[in-house]
Amino acid sequence: DSALKRFKKALQQTGVLKEAREHEHYEKPSDKRRKAEAAMRRKAKRRA
């Protein structure tokens, strides 16, 4: 139980799962850029 918890935490910290999810489907470069710009806007809005 605790080993599984540590394993999941380690995967999350290394970013393996996030990267795997990103590569599940092809994303056009323009869509990636639009998504990144939207994330930057949201982040800037939170800071203000």
Buried (B, 14 or more C-beta within 10 A) or exposed (E): EEEEEEEEEEEEEEEEEEEEEEEEEEEEEEEEEEEEEEEEEEEEEEEE
